[in-house]
Amino acid sequence: MAEVEVTTFPERKRGSGVKVVYEMLRDEILDLKLPPGSPIDEVHLADRFGMSRTPIREALVRLAGEGLIETLPNRSTMVSNIDVLNLHTFYDAITLMYRVTTRLAAQYHRPADLEKIRAHQARYAASVAAQDALAMVATNRDLHSAIAEAGRNPYYTALTQRLLDDGRRILRLYYHSFDDRLPIEYVEEHEAMIAAIAARDVDLCDRIARAHADQIVRQIQKLFARDERQDIAL
């Protein structure tokens, strides 16, 4: 019988075990090391992390709340599938939110908002330079969330954050399509967006935000496109 490799950790404070399991599994799911449909086994995870099943279950509850795992009717657990057939609904929603929140940020931002947005963009650019895809996903989320907050509509902010969270694996596939070497012009799209917000140019913000969303959607669509033609002998 093969030996089970156990991940050992220093002594933890109460609740920190949940955080360790949650963060490691979340990163593995977002990085597609645990692909959609992969089974999740509590016993195996307890052996792997060297802890009881209680913190494992708590971490899985958090991941389920984020839609990253799901429990089937037979009570088995798996990594949630990406609903490819309905991705168009995600595309429509994220495009609309990028446009709306960027327009509102141009109208209602304050100086402190711009400082926060620029700080997130600096971190995003650094993650792109480091080719750190998970950091790109996280910092992109922080940047667009900060833009939404600058628009001062909490409903739009909450919806934008939900879409960004739901789309983390989709965005991971987007970066993967470039072998995690994102072209610099796509980093510069953020810079142009921030400049338009700072200038309070609402119409320009709308055009840039739409173009930004459109190029992401086109790239992802290429990944899922299939050639359905049949080679018919004549």
C-alpha positions in Angstrom: 0.0 0.0 0.0 1.4 3.4 -1.0 2.3 5.8 1.7 0.2 8.9 2.0 2.1 12.2 1.9 1.1 14.4 4.9 1.5 18.2 4.7 2.8 19.3 8.0 2.3 22.7 9.5 3.6 24.5 12.6 1.3 24.6 15.6 -1.8 26.6 14.7 -4.1 28.9 16.5 -7.8 28.0 16.7 -9.4 28.5 13.3 -6.1 28.9 11.4 -6.4 25.3 10.2 -9.5 26.2 8.3 -7.8 29.2 6.7 -4.8 27.0 5.6 -7.1 24.4 4.0 -9.4 27.0 2.4 -6.6 29.1 0.9 -4.7 26.1 -0.5 -7.7 24.4 -2.0 -9.0 27.7 -3.4 -5.7 28.4 -5.1 -5.5 24.9 -6.5 -9.1 25.2 -7.9 -8.5 28.7 -9.3 -5.2 27.6 -10.8 -7.0 24.6 -12.3 -4.6 22.2 -10.6 -7.9 20.7 -9.3 -9.9 20.8 -12.6 -13.7 21.2 -12.8 -15.3 17.9 -11.9 -12.5 16.7 -9.7 -13.7 14.7 -6.6 -13.1 16.1 -3.2 -12.5 13.6 -0.4 -12.6 14.7 3.2 -10.6 11.7 4.4 -7.8 12.2 1.9 -7.7 15.9 2.8 -7.5 15.2 6.5 -4.5 12.9 5.8 -2.9 15.4 3.5 -3.2 18.3 5.9 -2.6 16.3 9.0 -5.7 17.5 10.8 -9.2 16.4 11.8 -12.1 16.4 9.4 -13.8 19.3 11.3 -11.6 22.1 9.8 -11.7 20.4 6.5 -15.5 20.5 6.5 -15.5 24.2 7.5 -13.1 25.0 4.7 -15.3 23.1 2.2 -18.3 25.0 3.4 -16.5 28.3 2.6 -15.5 27.0 -0.9 -19.1 25.9 -1.6 -20.4 29.3 -0.6 -18.1 30.8 -3.3 -19.4 28.3 -5.8 -16.1 26.6 -6.2 -17.2 23.2 -5.0 -20.6 21.4 -4.9 -22.2 18.5 -3.2 -24.0 16.0 -5.4 -27.3 14.2 -4.5 -25.3 11.1 -3.5 -23.5 13.4 -1.0 -20.1 13.2 -2.8 -18.3 16.5 -3.3 -16.6 17.7 -6.4 -15.0 20.9 -7.9 -17.8 22.8 -9.6 -18.0 22.7 -13.3 -17.8 25.8 -15.5 -21.1 26.3 -17.2 -19.8 26.8 -20.7 -23.2 26.7 -22.4 -24.3 29.8 -20.4 -21.1 31.8 -20.5 -22.8 34.4 -22.7 -24.9 35.5 -19.6 -21.6 36.1 -17.7 -20.1 38.0 -20.7 -23.2 40.3 -20.9 -23.2 41.0 -17.1 -19.5 41.6 -16.7 -19.4 43.9 -19.8 -22.3 45.9 -18.4 -20.8 46.2 -15.0 -17.4 47.3 -16.3 -19.2 50.0 -18.3 -21.5 51.2 -15.6 -19.0 51.2 -12.7 -16.3 53.0 -14.8 -18.8 55.6 -15.9 -19.9 56.2 -12.3 -16.3 56.3 -11.0 -15.6 59.1 -13.5 -18.6 61.1 -12.1 -18.3 60.5 -8.4 -14.7 59.5 -7.5 -12.7 61.4 -4.8 -9.0 61.8 -4.6 -8.6 59.0 -2.1 -10.4 56.7 -4.6 -7.9 57.4 -7.3 -5.0 56.7 -4.9 -6.5 53.3 -4.1 -7.2 52.4 -7.7 -3.7 53.3 -8.8 -2.2 51.3 -5.9 -4.2 48.2 -7.1 -3.1 48.8 -10.7 0.6 49.0 -9.6 0.1 45.6 -7.9 -1.6 44.2 -11.0 1.2 45.4 -13.2 3.8 43.8 -10.9 1.9 40.5 -11.0 1.8 40.6 -14.8 5.6 41.3 -14.9 6.1 38.3 -12.5 3.8 36.1 -14.6 2.0 35.2 -11.4 -1.5 34.3 -12.8 -3.2 33.8 -9.4 -1.9 37.3 -8.3 -3.2 38.7 -11.6 -6.7 37.3 -10.9 -6.7 38.6 -7.4 -5.3 42.1 -8.2 -7.6 42.5 -11.2 -10.5 41.8 -8.9 -9.3 44.3 -6.4 -8.8 47.0 -9.1 -12.3 46.7 -10.6 -13.8 46.4 -7.2 -12.2 49.7 -6.2 -13.4 51.3 -9.4 -16.9 50.2 -8.5 -16.6 51.5 -5.0 -15.6 54.9 -6.4 -18.9 55.0 -8.3 -20.7 55.1 -4.9 -23.5 52.7 -5.8 -23.3 49.8 -3.3 -25.7 47.6 -5.4 -23.5 47.9 -8.5 -20.4 47.3 -6.3 -21.9 44.1 -4.8 -22.9 42.8 -8.2 -19.5 43.6 -9.7 -17.7 41.8 -6.9 -19.9 38.8 -7.3 -19.3 38.6 -11.0 -15.5 39.0 -10.5 -15.6 36.2 -7.9 -17.7 33.9 -10.1 -15.4 34.6 -13.0 -12.1 33.8 -11.3 -11.6 30.5 -13.1 -12.7 32.0 -16.4 -10.1 34.8 -16.0 -7.5 32.2 -15.1 -8.2 30.5 -18.4 -7.8 33.9 -20.1 -4.3 34.4 -18.7 -3.5 30.7 -19.5 -4.3 31.4 -23.1 -1.3 33.8 -23.2 0.8 31.2 -21.3 0.6 33.7 -18.4 2.5 36.3 -20.4 -0.2 39.0 -20.7 0.6 41.4 -23.6 1.5 44.8 -22.2 -1.2 46.5 -24.2 -3.8 44.9 -22.0 -2.1 46.2 -18.9 -2.2 49.6 -20.5 -5.9 49.3 -21.0 -6.2 49.7 -17.2 -4.0 52.7 -17.3 -6.1 54.3 -20.0 -9.3 53.5 -18.0 -7.8 55.1 -14.8 -6.7 58.2 -16.8 -10.3 58.6 -18.2 -11.7 58.3 -14.7 -9.3 60.9 -13.3 -10.3 63.2 -16.2 -14.0 62.6 -15.4 -14.6 61.8 -19.1 -17.7 59.6 -18.8 -18.0 58.8 -22.5 -14.4 57.8 -22.8 -14.7 55.6 -19.8 -17.6 53.8 -21.4 -15.7 53.2 -24.6 -12.6 51.9 -22.9 -14.5 49.7 -20.4 -16.4 48.1 -23.2 -13.3 47.5 -25.4 -11.6 46.1 -22.3 -14.4 43.6 -21.7 -14.8 42.8 -25.4 -11.2 41.7 -25.8 -11.4 39.5 -22.7 -14.6 37.9 -24.0 -13.2 37.3 -27.5 -10.1 35.6 -26.1 -12.1 33.3 -23.9 -14.5 32.5 -26.7 -11.5 31.4 -28.8 -10.6 28.9 -26.1 -14.1 27.3 -26.2 -14.6 27.5 -29.9 -14.8 24.2 -31.8 -14.6 23.4 -35.5 -17.9 21.6 -36.1 -17.3 21.1 -39.8 -17.1 17.6 -41.2 -14.7 16.5 -43.8 -17.0 15.2 -46.5 -15.4 13.1 -49.3 -16.4 14.3 -52.8 
